[in-house]
Amino acid sequence: MFKSKWQWQLLLMLTLSTLLLGVLPAHADLYWESEQVTKGVKGQPEGPVIMKHYYTNKASRIDLADGKIMIMDFDKQLIYRLDPVAKTYSEMDMNEMGGPKQKANMPAEQRKMMESMMQSMQITPTDEAKTINGYKCRKYLVSFMMMNGEYWLSKDVKGYEELKAIGAKMAKTFEGNPMMKQMNIAAMMDKLDGFPVQTMTQVMGGTITNTLMKMEKKSLSDDLFKVPSGYTPKAM
């Protein structure tokens, strides 16, 4: 299903963005760092790596463990994948993901598999609780497009109550995206109640664990969410 590792990286980013965009307030910028530990995932470095996350109400950016950068521009409905070493970038229209044009270029078996996965999202709250890095968390089980995971969510992360102010934004952001619409983002938002302090995801035969290490509310430059000058376009 996934032709390259950036595709499941994109899915992980979309999953996290689904939760965070729905709670991001109109005037708050967020920066946080998480520790990612990867085990047994082909093409990914083992051991701990610090991931950097930048969020505004207009765009998001994640500096990935492999050195690549993923940017989502919510206003333009575009996703960029940057390679700082090669100074190249790829671009994808969010509204075309899972749409008729993309499906038309897929073999029938692959198209059928994608449609099945788009309807397979399941979120199950549990009564399990524990404290992670000082945050009281509740465990949720999440199944999402060939990925199974544990989400430990907390309402104790600084500013979380403020972040809930515009909880419907994520559904509006992706209302033109057939894939996200079919996966019922609004329902996902209702079930995921808290900030993801720790996520443990099974993907491609291995596991990826992300743990919140540092959180800040501060003003972020718009330049963080733009393709730098000198980068050349590259096909996805």
HELIX and SHEET records of a PDB file:
HELIX    1   1 LYS A    5  LEU A   21  1                                  17    
HELIX    2   2 MET A   94  GLU A   96  5                                   3    
HELIX    3   3 PRO A  100  ALA A  104  1                                   5    
HELIX    4   4 ALA A  108  MET A  118  1                                  11    
HELIX    5   5 TYR A  160  LEU A  163  1                                   4    
HELIX    6   6 LYS A  164  ILE A  166  5                                   3    
HELIX    7   7 LYS A  169  THR A  173  1                                   5    
HELIX    8   8 PRO A  178  GLN A  182  1                                   5    
HELIX    9   9 ILE A  185  LYS A  191  1                                   7    
HELIX   10  10 ASP A  222  PHE A  225  5                                   4    
SHEET    1   A12 GLN A 122  ILE A 132  0                                        
SHEET    2   A12 TYR A 135  PHE A 144 -1                                        
SHEET    3   A12 MET A 147  SER A 154 -1                                        
SHEET    4   A12 PHE A 195  VAL A 203 -1                                        
SHEET    5   A12 GLY A 206  LYS A 217 -1                                        
SHEET    6   A12 LEU A  30  LYS A  39 -1                                        
SHEET    7   A12 GLY A  47  TYR A  55 -1                                        
SHEET    8   A12 ALA A  59  ASP A  63 -1                                        
SHEET    9   A12 ILE A  69  ASP A  73 -1                                        
SHEET   10   A12 LEU A  78  ASP A  83 -1                                        
SHEET   11   A12 THR A  88  ASP A  93 -1                                        
SHEET   12   A12 THR A 232  PRO A 233  1                                        
END                                                                             
